[in-house]
Amino acid sequence: MTGWDEDGDGVLRLPSGRLIRGRGLRAAMPTGHPPQLGIYLQGGAPPEFGWESRWVRWPDFWLPRDRSYTIEILKEALRRAEGERVEIACTGGVGRTGTALACLAVLDGVPPDEAVAYVRRHYHRHAVETPWQKRFVSRFSSPGDARS
């Protein structure tokens, strides 16, 4: 198995067909295979998980500290989700994770003004919690082709 089970907990199918798992770190680890790449959105350094990971400094209820780094990491996540198990996680799995998933949806072709609704429909109905997170998604774009 290289990718996620589409019916697995927290798995979001992007328009391209790529599957990304979102989750909350305070919940029990879902059963099945672990991720091959984890993107952890935390104010402080996350623990070691035993698989490759990236840390995006992102305080709870706020926005990422380094927008350029965040774009770089999300582009890597999208690229690697083509054939690997990639997860995006924060403490609760809703606000920061939902925001990052909505940004991935934009990189994958969803119009920025529709990305929050897309993630709420296909991942979690309360994803993207704050007005500034919603604004971040609505203004999200990346120079160049995100899939290259």
HUVEN-V640929 format. One record per pair of residues at least 6 apart in sequence whose C-alpha atoms are under 8 Angstrom apart, sorted by sequence separation. I is the first residue (numbers start at 0). GAP is how many residues later the second one is. D is the distance in Angstrom with one decimal. If there is no record, write none. Layout:
BEGIN
i:I gap:GAP d:D
i:I gap:GAP d:D
END
This chain:
BEGIN
i:4 gap:6 d:7.6
i:5 gap:6 d:7.5
i:12 gap:6 d:4.7
i:13 gap:6 d:7.7
i:39 gap:6 d:6.9
i:57 gap:6 d:4.2
i:63 gap:6 d:6.9
i:79 gap:6 d:7.2
i:89 gap:6 d:6.3
i:105 gap:6 d:5.5
i:118 gap:6 d:7.7
i:119 gap:6 d:6.2
i:127 gap:6 d:6.2
i:3 gap:7 d:7.2
i:5 gap:7 d:7.2
i:11 gap:7 d:5.6
i:12 gap:7 d:6.7
i:56 gap:7 d:5.9
i:57 gap:7 d:5.9
i:88 gap:7 d:7.9
i:89 gap:7 d:5.8
i:119 gap:7 d:5.5
i:10 gap:8 d:6.3
i:11 gap:8 d:5.3
i:55 gap:8 d:6.9
i:56 gap:8 d:5.7
i:88 gap:8 d:5.5
i:118 gap:8 d:6.8
i:10 gap:9 d:5.6
i:11 gap:9 d:6.0
i:45 gap:9 d:7.1
i:55 gap:9 d:7.9
i:56 gap:9 d:7.4
i:76 gap:9 d:6.5
i:87 gap:9 d:6.1
i:102 gap:9 d:7.8
i:105 gap:9 d:6.2
i:10 gap:10 d:4.2
i:11 gap:10 d:7.3
i:44 gap:10 d:6.8
i:55 gap:10 d:8.0
i:104 gap:10 d:6.1
i:9 gap:11 d:5.3
i:10 gap:11 d:6.3
i:115 gap:11 d:7.4
i:8 gap:12 d:7.6
i:9 gap:12 d:5.1
i:44 gap:12 d:7.8
i:87 gap:12 d:7.5
i:102 gap:12 d:7.2
i:115 gap:12 d:6.8
i:5 gap:13 d:6.9
i:9 gap:13 d:6.0
i:37 gap:13 d:7.4
i:39 gap:13 d:7.3
i:41 gap:13 d:7.1
i:43 gap:13 d:6.8
i:55 gap:13 d:7.7
i:87 gap:13 d:7.6
i:101 gap:13 d:5.1
i:104 gap:13 d:7.9
i:36 gap:14 d:6.5
i:37 gap:14 d:6.4
i:38 gap:14 d:5.7
i:39 gap:14 d:6.2
i:40 gap:14 d:6.2
i:41 gap:14 d:6.4
i:42 gap:14 d:5.2
i:55 gap:14 d:6.5
i:101 gap:14 d:5.6
i:104 gap:14 d:7.8
i:3 gap:15 d:6.3
i:35 gap:15 d:6.0
i:36 gap:15 d:5.0
i:37 gap:15 d:4.5
i:38 gap:15 d:4.9
i:39 gap:15 d:5.0
i:40 gap:15 d:4.9
i:41 gap:15 d:5.4
i:42 gap:15 d:4.9
i:43 gap:15 d:7.9
i:2 gap:16 d:7.1
i:3 gap:16 d:7.4
i:34 gap:16 d:7.0
i:35 gap:16 d:6.2
i:36 gap:16 d:5.3
i:37 gap:16 d:6.3
i:38 gap:16 d:6.1
i:39 gap:16 d:6.1
i:40 gap:16 d:6.1
i:41 gap:16 d:4.9
i:42 gap:16 d:4.1
i:101 gap:16 d:7.4
i:3 gap:17 d:7.5
i:33 gap:17 d:8.0
i:36 gap:17 d:7.8
i:38 gap:17 d:7.2
i:40 gap:17 d:5.3
i:41 gap:17 d:5.8
i:42 gap:17 d:6.7
i:98 gap:17 d:7.6
i:101 gap:17 d:5.8
i:40 gap:18 d:7.7
i:41 gap:18 d:7.1
i:97 gap:18 d:7.9
i:100 gap:18 d:6.8
i:115 gap:18 d:7.0
i:53 gap:19 d:7.5
i:8 gap:21 d:6.8
i:97 gap:21 d:6.8
i:115 gap:21 d:7.2
i:97 gap:22 d:7.9
i:114 gap:22 d:7.2
i:114 gap:23 d:7.6
i:112 gap:24 d:7.7
i:113 gap:24 d:8.0
i:97 gap:25 d:7.8
i:111 gap:25 d:6.1
i:112 gap:25 d:5.0
i:73 gap:26 d:7.6
i:77 gap:26 d:6.8
i:97 gap:26 d:7.6
i:111 gap:26 d:4.7
i:111 gap:27 d:6.7
i:98 gap:28 d:6.9
i:111 gap:28 d:6.5
i:73 gap:29 d:7.8
i:74 gap:29 d:7.7
i:77 gap:29 d:7.9
i:97 gap:29 d:4.5
i:98 gap:29 d:4.9
i:111 gap:29 d:7.8
i:73 gap:30 d:6.4
i:77 gap:30 d:7.8
i:93 gap:30 d:7.0
i:96 gap:30 d:7.6
i:97 gap:30 d:4.9
i:94 gap:31 d:7.7
i:96 gap:31 d:7.7
i:74 gap:32 d:7.5
i:93 gap:32 d:6.6
i:94 gap:32 d:5.4
i:95 gap:32 d:6.7
i:62 gap:33 d:7.7
i:93 gap:33 d:4.7
i:94 gap:33 d:4.4
i:95 gap:33 d:7.9
i:38 gap:34 d:7.8
i:60 gap:34 d:6.6
i:61 gap:34 d:7.7
i:93 gap:34 d:6.5
i:94 gap:34 d:4.8
i:98 gap:34 d:6.3
i:102 gap:34 d:5.8
i:105 gap:34 d:7.3
i:106 gap:34 d:7.2
i:59 gap:35 d:7.9
i:60 gap:35 d:7.0
i:93 gap:35 d:7.2
i:94 gap:35 d:7.4
i:98 gap:35 d:7.4
i:101 gap:35 d:6.5
i:105 gap:35 d:7.2
i:106 gap:35 d:7.4
i:59 gap:36 d:7.1
i:95 gap:37 d:7.9
i:102 gap:37 d:6.5
i:38 gap:38 d:7.7
i:57 gap:38 d:7.6
i:94 gap:38 d:7.8
i:98 gap:38 d:6.7
i:107 gap:38 d:7.4
i:106 gap:39 d:5.7
i:107 gap:39 d:7.5
i:36 gap:40 d:7.7
i:106 gap:40 d:7.6
i:36 gap:47 d:7.7
i:38 gap:47 d:7.7
i:40 gap:47 d:7.5
i:35 gap:48 d:6.3
i:36 gap:48 d:6.5
i:37 gap:48 d:5.8
i:38 gap:48 d:6.2
i:39 gap:48 d:6.0
i:40 gap:48 d:6.1
i:41 gap:48 d:6.0
i:34 gap:49 d:7.8
i:35 gap:49 d:5.2
i:36 gap:49 d:4.8
i:37 gap:49 d:4.9
i:38 gap:49 d:4.8
i:39 gap:49 d:5.1
i:40 gap:49 d:4.9
i:41 gap:49 d:7.4
i:34 gap:50 d:4.8
i:35 gap:50 d:6.0
i:36 gap:50 d:6.5
i:37 gap:50 d:6.0
i:38 gap:50 d:6.3
i:39 gap:50 d:5.9
i:33 gap:51 d:7.6
i:34 gap:51 d:5.5
i:37 gap:51 d:7.5
i:34 gap:52 d:6.2
i:40 gap:55 d:6.7
i:40 gap:56 d:7.2
i:17 gap:60 d:7.7
i:19 gap:61 d:6.6
i:18 gap:62 d:6.4
i:17 gap:63 d:5.8
i:18 gap:63 d:7.8
i:17 gap:64 d:5.6
i:20 gap:64 d:7.8
i:22 gap:64 d:7.4
i:24 gap:64 d:6.4
i:19 gap:65 d:7.1
i:20 gap:65 d:6.4
i:21 gap:65 d:5.6
i:22 gap:65 d:6.6
i:23 gap:65 d:5.6
i:24 gap:65 d:5.9
i:25 gap:65 d:5.6
i:26 gap:65 d:7.7
i:18 gap:66 d:7.8
i:19 gap:66 d:5.5
i:20 gap:66 d:4.5
i:21 gap:66 d:4.8
i:22 gap:66 d:4.9
i:23 gap:66 d:5.4
i:24 gap:66 d:4.7
i:25 gap:66 d:6.4
i:18 gap:67 d:7.9
i:19 gap:67 d:5.7
i:20 gap:67 d:6.2
i:21 gap:67 d:5.6
i:22 gap:67 d:7.0
i:23 gap:67 d:5.0
i:24 gap:67 d:6.4
i:19 gap:68 d:7.4
i:23 gap:68 d:4.2
i:24 gap:68 d:7.0
i:60 gap:68 d:7.2
i:61 gap:68 d:7.8
i:78 gap:68 d:6.1
i:22 gap:69 d:7.3
i:23 gap:69 d:3.6
i:60 gap:69 d:6.6
i:62 gap:69 d:7.6
i:77 gap:69 d:7.2
i:78 gap:69 d:7.6
i:22 gap:70 d:4.5
i:23 gap:70 d:7.3
i:61 gap:70 d:7.4
i:62 gap:70 d:6.5
i:21 gap:71 d:6.4
i:22 gap:71 d:7.8
i:61 gap:71 d:7.0
i:70 gap:71 d:6.9
i:74 gap:71 d:5.9
i:60 gap:72 d:7.9
i:74 gap:72 d:7.1
i:62 gap:73 d:7.8
i:22 gap:74 d:7.3
i:21 gap:75 d:6.3
i:21 gap:76 d:7.7
i:2 gap:78 d:7.4
i:21 gap:79 d:7.6
i:2 gap:80 d:5.9
i:3 gap:80 d:8.0
i:1 gap:81 d:5.9
i:2 gap:81 d:5.1
i:3 gap:81 d:5.7
i:1 gap:82 d:5.3
i:2 gap:82 d:4.8
i:1 gap:83 d:6.4
i:14 gap:90 d:7.5
i:13 gap:91 d:6.2
i:15 gap:92 d:6.6
i:14 gap:93 d:6.6
i:13 gap:94 d:6.9
i:14 gap:94 d:7.1
i:14 gap:95 d:7.5
i:21 gap:101 d:7.9
i:11 gap:107 d:7.9
i:12 gap:109 d:7.6
i:11 gap:110 d:6.2
i:11 gap:111 d:5.7
i:10 gap:112 d:7.0
i:9 gap:113 d:6.3
END
